[in-house]
Amino acid sequence: MNARFCDFVKGFLHAFSANVIRLCISIILTLFLPKVLGVEEYSYWQLYLFYVTYTAYSSLGFCEGTYLKYGGKRYEELDKKIMASQFWTLAIYEICFGLVCGAVFTCFVGDADKRYLLCLALVSSFFDILRYLLQCVLQATSRIQDFAKVMTAERILFFLFLSILAGLGYRSCHSCIFSEILARIVSMGYGMMVSRDTVFVRFSFGKESRSESKELVEIGFKLLLANLASQLVIGIVRFMIEQRWGTIVFGKVSLTLSLSNMVITCIGAVSIVLFPALKNMDQDKLERLYGTMRMALTAPVLSVLLFYVPVKLVLGLWLPQYQDSLHYLAVIMPVSVYETRFYALINTYFKAYRKENQILFVNVITVLLSLAVSFCTVFLLDSLDLSVMVIVAVIVFKSVLSEWILKNYVSMDVLCDNLLEIALTLVFIVSNLKMGSFYAFGIYLVSYMGYLVLRKKEIAEQFSRIKRIVVER
């Protein structure tokens, strides 16, 4: 086993371990926060998280540009003075952006609660963006162990601070928000310490620094827009649900999305180590590796849907006040299958090929579809059930469209795979919505076993190729 394969496995294990820790914390928070906070306070917490999702896109592509430009390089090769100038340039810009937006929200947002949450989201995003820039540098240069520590620190600290406040009797959405902001401040400080030779060095905001900032924004802005559009695919539906049915219903639907996102978070470790590795591979290896990685991701993630029935039963007993919304989990849970593959593999391949335009195109088309269909289901048909179904429909569309475009670069036809996966998804959704839990579980189990039998030979072949492809020189 050569050194490169060992580094890949070691990096993956670090990233996977970090994501498992984050997953465990997410499970605890998802199970206990709704029960401790109550429906209304939890709904406002979810609304704050929704705002943070979008205020975090204020960086103009600084972080994404850094990730793309320096992906595959060694940390020692970086120009530390230039990197320091970019960090502090971004910090100054974010302070100005936050002050301007805070003034705008204060003047034009009428609802006092929403105005307050928006301003706190700006504060939280400031520290999150700066930490994310440092994480991008560490990840792009394959310092995966340090990257994992910085990434994990924020969740562990958040859980620790929240537990202390809850123990002292402070149990509201405000205690959650302040715990997260404090955790982001401390974790950003830890990231600065880990990357101190690229943060605390003498630099200048001269011509070279300005030129670098311009280049990073030009490189990363399209990817930033693509990522923003990707968030809007589901975000539009959630926003319309909040506008039409209120914050309480929004919070209940968001709970089911949080459960689905756990799978995406855990398996997202693949993309963390995959991008730097792919950047250093030649064209032939890139093409051959796609089919292998696709099968290695898809087959196990499809099995996660088998846990729907026990998860629903346990949550129904634990959170009876959310019983009326848990049936949406049958619709939303398949999102994890397609989003995991998109973020961990498809999106990573587009980045490796430097096809930011294609990522942007896919996401913009999907956003427009989401906007049109959501408007019809929310405001014309007035159907919450159909509105939730839109979420999985547009995510499936995004996945299929992106692979259809990507096949031009990897020379692989995945039409049969897509049809089988969509059929399996429909079996899962329809059986769980129309039948009892026991029968639905049995039907999906038989269907999934049938899928494995149909793909048995291909699964065996692809898994056996993983090590061989990576270790080739």
C-alpha positions in Angstrom: 0.0 0.0 0.0 1.7 3.2 -1.1 2.0 6.5 0.8 -0.6 8.3 -1.2 -3.3 5.7 -0.5 -2.3 5.7 3.2 -2.7 9.5 3.3 -6.1 9.3 1.5 -7.4 6.7 4.0 -5.9 8.6 7.0 -7.5 11.8 5.8 -10.8 10.1 5.2 -10.8 8.6 8.7 -10.1 12.0 10.3 -12.9 13.6 8.3 -15.3 10.8 8.9 -14.6 10.7 12.7 -15.2 14.5 12.8 -18.5 14.1 11.0 -19.5 11.2 13.2 -19.0 13.4 16.2 -21.0 16.2 14.6 -23.7 13.6 13.7 -23.9 12.4 17.3 -24.2 15.9 18.6 -26.8 16.7 15.9 -28.8 13.6 16.9 -28.8 14.6 20.6 -29.8 18.2 19.7 -32.5 17.1 17.3 -34.0 14.8 19.8 -33.8 17.1 22.9 -34.1 20.7 21.6 -37.7 20.3 20.4 -38.7 18.7 23.7 -36.8 21.2 25.9 -37.7 24.3 24.1 -41.3 23.6 23.1 -42.9 24.0 19.7 -42.8 27.9 19.5 -39.3 28.4 20.8 -37.9 25.6 18.6 -39.6 27.1 15.6 -37.9 30.4 16.2 -34.6 28.6 16.6 -35.2 27.0 13.2 -36.0 30.4 11.7 -32.7 31.8 13.0 -30.9 28.8 11.5 -32.7 29.5 8.2 -31.5 33.1 8.3 -27.9 32.1 9.1 -27.9 29.8 6.1 -28.3 32.8 3.8 -26.4 35.5 5.6 -23.4 33.2 5.4 -23.3 33.7 1.7 -22.1 37.3 2.0 -18.4 36.5 1.4 -18.6 37.2 -2.3 -16.8 33.9 -3.0 -13.6 34.6 -1.0 -13.7 31.2 0.7 -14.8 29.3 -2.4 -12.1 30.9 -4.5 -9.5 30.0 -2.0 -10.7 26.4 -2.0 -10.6 26.1 -5.8 -7.3 28.0 -6.4 -5.3 26.2 -3.8 -6.9 22.8 -3.9 -4.2 20.1 -4.2 -1.3 22.3 -3.2 0.9 21.8 -0.2 0.4 24.1 2.8 4.1 24.9 2.8 3.8 26.2 -0.7 1.4 29.0 0.2 2.4 32.6 0.3 1.7 33.3 4.0 1.7 37.1 3.6 -0.9 37.0 0.8 -3.0 34.5 2.8 -3.0 36.8 5.8 -4.0 39.8 3.7 -7.0 37.9 2.4 -8.1 36.9 5.8 -8.1 40.4 7.2 -9.5 41.9 4.0 -12.5 39.5 4.3 -12.8 40.4 8.0 -13.0 44.2 7.3 -15.5 43.6 4.4 -17.7 41.4 6.6 -17.8 44.1 9.4 -18.9 46.7 6.8 -21.5 44.4 5.3 -22.9 43.5 8.7 -23.3 47.1 9.7 -25.0 48.1 6.5 -27.4 45.1 6.5 -28.1 45.6 10.3 -29.2 49.2 9.6 -31.4 48.1 6.7 -33.0 45.3 8.8 -33.6 47.8 11.6 -35.3 50.3 9.3 -37.3 48.0 7.0 -38.2 44.8 8.8 -41.4 45.4 10.7 -41.6 42.2 12.8 -39.4 42.8 15.9 -38.7 39.1 16.5 -37.6 38.5 12.9 -35.5 41.7 12.9 -33.8 40.6 16.1 -33.1 37.1 14.6 -31.7 38.6 11.4 -29.3 40.9 13.2 -28.1 37.9 15.4 -27.7 35.9 12.2 -25.4 38.6 10.8 -23.2 38.5 13.9 -23.1 34.7 13.9 -22.2 34.5 10.2 -19.3 36.9 10.6 -17.4 34.5 12.8 -18.6 31.5 10.8 -17.3 32.9 7.5 -13.8 33.7 8.9 -13.5 30.2 10.4 -14.8 28.7 7.1 -12.0 30.6 5.2 -9.4 29.0 7.4 -11.1 25.6 7.0 -11.0 26.0 3.3 -7.2 26.6 3.4 -6.6 23.6 5.6 -8.9 21.3 3.5 -7.5 22.4 0.2 -4.0 21.7 1.3 -4.9 18.3 2.7 -4.3 19.3 6.4 -7.4 17.2 7.1 -6.5 16.4 10.7 -6.4 20.1 11.6 -9.4 20.8 9.4 -11.4 18.2 11.3 -10.4 19.6 14.7 -11.5 23.1 13.8 -14.7 21.9 12.2 -15.6 19.6 15.2 -14.7 22.2 17.8 -17.6 24.5 16.9 -20.2 21.7 17.4 -18.6 20.4 20.6 -18.4 23.9 22.1 -22.0 24.7 21.1 -23.2 21.5 22.8 -21.1 22.3 25.9 -22.3 25.9 26.2 -25.9 25.0 25.5 -25.8 22.2 28.1 -24.4 24.7 30.7 -27.1 27.2 30.0 -29.9 24.6 30.1 -28.5 23.3 33.4 -28.8 26.8 34.8 -32.4 27.0 33.7 -32.0 29.1 30.5 -34.1 27.2 27.9 -35.1 29.3 25.0 -34.2 30.0 21.5 -32.0 32.9 22.7 -29.9 30.6 24.8 -29.4 28.4 21.7 -28.4 31.4 19.6 -26.0 32.8 22.1 -24.4 29.4 22.7 -23.8 29.0 18.9 -22.4 32.5 18.5 -20.0 32.0 21.5 -19.0 28.6 20.1 -18.3 30.2 16.7 -16.1 32.9 18.3 -14.0 30.4 20.2 -13.7 27.9 17.3 -12.7 30.8 15.0 -10.0 31.7 17.5 -8.8 28.1 17.6 -8.7 28.1 13.8 -6.6 31.3 13.8 -4.2 29.6 16.3 -3.9 26.5 14.1 -3.3 28.7 11.1 -1.3 31.4 12.9 1.5 31.4 10.3 -1.1 32.5 7.7 -3.0 34.9 9.9 -0.6 36.6 12.3 2.2 37.7 9.9 3.2 41.1 8.6 1.4 42.0 5.4 0.1 45.0 3.4 -3.0 45.8 1.5 -1.0 46.6 -1.5 -1.4 46.0 -5.2 -0.6 42.3 -4.9 -3.1 41.8 -2.2 -5.9 43.6 -4.1 -5.1 41.6 -7.2 -5.3 38.3 -5.2 -8.6 39.4 -3.7 -10.0 40.2 -7.1 -8.9 36.8 -8.4 -10.3 34.9 -5.5 -13.7 36.6 -5.9 -13.7 36.0 -9.7 -12.9 32.3 -9.2 -15.2 31.7 -6.3 -18.2 34.0 -7.0 -19.8 31.6 -9.5 -19.4 28.7 -7.1 -20.8 30.9 -4.3 -23.9 31.7 -6.5 -24.2 28.0 -7.3 -24.1 27.0 -3.6 -26.6 29.8 -2.8 -28.9 28.6 -5.6 -28.5 25.0 -4.2 -29.7 26.2 -0.8 -32.6 28.2 -2.4 -33.9 25.0 -4.0 -35.3 23.9 -0.6 -35.1 27.3 0.9 -37.8 28.7 -1.4 -40.2 26.0 -0.4 -39.4 26.6 3.3 -39.8 30.3 3.0 -43.2 30.0 1.3 -44.3 27.5 3.9 -43.4 30.0 6.7 -45.1 32.8 4.9 -48.3 30.8 4.3 -48.7 28.6 7.4 -46.5 30.5 9.9 -43.4 29.9 12.0 -44.9 26.9 14.0 -45.6 24.8 10.8 -42.2 25.9 9.4 -40.5 24.6 12.6 -42.2 21.2 12.4 -41.3 20.7 8.7 -37.7 21.9 9.5 -37.4 19.2 12.1 -37.9 16.5 9.5 -35.3 18.2 7.3 -32.9 18.2 10.2 -33.2 14.4 10.5 -32.6 13.9 6.8 -29.5 16.3 6.9 -27.9 14.0 9.5 -27.1 11.4 6.8 -25.7 14.1 4.5 -23.5 15.5 7.3 -22.0 12.1 8.1 -21.2 11.0 4.6 -20.0 14.4 3.6 -16.6 13.3 4.9 -16.0 11.8 1.5 -16.0 15.2 -0.3 -13.6 16.7 2.3 -10.7 14.4 1.3 -11.9 13.7 -2.3 -11.4 17.1 -3.8 -7.7 17.6 -3.1 -7.1 14.0 -4.2 -9.1 14.5 -7.5 -7.2 17.7 -8.3 -4.0 15.8 -8.5 -5.3 12.9 -10.6 -5.0 12.7 -14.4 -8.1 12.6 -16.7 -8.2 8.9 -17.1 -8.2 8.1 -13.4 -10.9 10.7 -12.8 -13.2 9.1 -15.3 -12.7 5.6 -14.0 -13.1 6.6 -10.4 -16.5 8.2 -10.8 -18.5 4.9 -11.3 -16.7 3.4 -8.4 -17.4 6.2 -6.0 -21.0 6.5 -7.2 -21.8 2.9 -6.4 -19.8 3.1 -3.1 -22.0 6.0 -2.0 -25.4 5.1 -3.4 -25.9 1.5 -2.3 -25.2 2.1 1.4 -27.2 5.4 1.5 -30.3 3.7 0.0 -30.2 1.3 3.0 -30.6 4.3 5.4 -34.2 4.5 4.3 -34.8 1.2 6.1 -34.4 3.1 9.4 -37.4 5.3 8.7 -40.0 3.1 10.4 -38.2 2.6 13.7 -37.1 6.3 13.7 -40.7 7.5 13.2 -42.0 5.2 15.9 -39.4 6.4 18.4 -39.8 10.1 17.6 -43.6 9.7 17.8 -43.2 8.5 21.4 -40.5 11.0 22.3 -42.0 14.1 20.6 -45.8 13.5 20.6 -46.3 17.3 19.9 -44.7 16.7 16.4 -46.7 13.6 15.6 -48.8 15.4 12.9 -45.6 16.4 11.0 -43.6 13.1 11.3 -45.4 11.6 8.3 -43.5 14.2 6.1 -40.3 12.4 7.0 -41.4 9.6 4.6 -41.3 12.2 1.8 -38.2 14.2 2.9 -35.9 11.3 4.0 -35.1 10.3 0.4 -33.5 13.7 0.0 -30.5 12.4 1.9 -29.8 9.8 -0.9 -29.6 12.4 -3.7 -28.1 15.3 -1.7 -25.3 13.0 -0.4 -24.3 12.0 -3.9 -24.6 15.5 -5.2 -22.4 17.2 -2.6 -20.0 14.4 -1.9 -19.4 13.3 -5.5 -21.1 15.2 -8.3 -20.3 18.7 -7.0 -16.8 17.6 -6.1 -16.2 16.4 -9.7 -17.4 19.6 -11.2 -15.0 21.5 -8.9 -12.1 19.2 -9.9 -12.8 19.9 -13.5 -13.3 23.6 -12.7 -16.8 23.6 -14.2 -18.3 26.2 -11.9 -20.6 27.4 -14.8 -22.2 24.0 -15.0 -22.8 23.8 -11.2 -24.4 27.3 -11.4 -26.5 26.3 -14.4 -27.9 23.2 -12.7 -28.7 25.0 -9.5 -30.3 28.0 -11.2 -32.6 25.8 -13.4 -33.6 23.9 -10.3 -34.3 27.1 -8.3 -36.5 28.4 -11.1 -38.4 25.0 -11.1 -38.7 25.1 -7.3 -40.0 28.7 -7.4 -42.7 27.9 -10.0 -43.9 24.6 -8.5 -43.8 25.9 -4.9 -45.8 28.9 -5.8 -48.5 26.7 -7.3 -48.6 24.2 -4.4 -48.5 26.8 -1.6 -50.6 29.7 -2.9 -52.7 28.3 -5.6 -53.4 24.7 -4.4 -53.0 25.6 -0.7 -51.6 22.2 0.0 -48.9 21.6 2.6 -48.5 18.0 1.6 -47.8 18.8 -2.0 -45.4 21.6 -0.9 -43.3 19.1 1.1 -43.3 16.7 -1.9 -41.9 19.5 -4.0 -38.7 19.3 -1.9 -37.8 15.7 -2.9 -39.0 16.2 -6.5 -36.7 19.2 -7.2 -33.8 17.5 -5.4 -34.2 14.4 -7.6 -34.4 16.6 -10.7 -31.2 18.4 -9.7 -29.3 15.2 -9.2 -30.4 13.7 -12.5 -29.7 16.9 -14.5 -26.3 17.3 -13.0 -25.3 13.7 -13.8 -26.6 14.1 -17.3 -24.2 17.1 -17.7 -21.3 15.4 -15.9 -21.5 12.4 -18.2 -19.9 14.5 -20.9 -16.7 14.5 -18.8 -16.7 11.1 -17.2 -18.1 9.2 -20.2 -20.5 7.1 -18.2 -24.2 6.5 -18.8 -26.1 6.5 -15.5 -29.7 6.5 -17.0 -30.4 2.9 -15.9 -29.1 3.7 -12.4 -31.2 6.9 -12.1 -34.3 5.0 -13.2 -33.8 2.3 -10.6 -33.1 4.8 -7.8 -36.1 6.9 -8.7 -38.3 3.7 -8.7 -36.9 2.7 -5.4 -37.6 6.2 -4.0 -41.2 6.1 -5.2 -41.7 2.7 -3.7 -40.5 4.0 -0.3 -42.6 7.2 -0.4 -45.8 5.6 -1.6 -45.7 2.5 0.6 -45.1 4.6 3.7 -47.8 7.1 2.9 -50.4 4.6 1.9 -49.7 1.6 4.1 -49.0 0.7 7.7 -45.5 0.9 8.9 -44.9 -2.9 9.1 -46.0 -3.5 5.5 -44.2 -0.4 4.2 -41.0 -1.6 5.8 -41.4 -5.1 4.3 -42.1 -3.7 0.8 -39.1 -1.4 0.8 -36.8 -4.1 2.2 -37.8 -6.5 -0.6 -37.4 -3.8 -3.2 -33.9 -2.8 -1.8 -32.8 -6.5 -1.8 -34.0 -6.7 -5.4 -31.9 -3.6 -6.3 -28.8 -5.2 -4.7 -29.4 -8.5 -6.6 -29.8 -6.5 -9.9 -26.6 -4.6 -9.2 -24.7 -7.4 -7.5 -22.0 -7.9 -10.2 -21.5 -4.2 -10.7 -21.3 -3.5 -7.0 -18.6 -6.2 -6.5 -16.6 -5.0 -9.5 -16.7 -1.3 -8.4 -15.8 -1.9 -4.8 -12.8 -4.0 -5.8 -11.5 -1.2 -8.0 -11.4 1.5 -5.3 -8.0 0.6 -3.9 -6.5 -0.3 -7.3 -7.4 3.1 -8.8 -6.2 5.2 -5.9 -2.9 3.4 -5.4 -1.9 3.6 -9.1 0.9 5.9 -9.8 
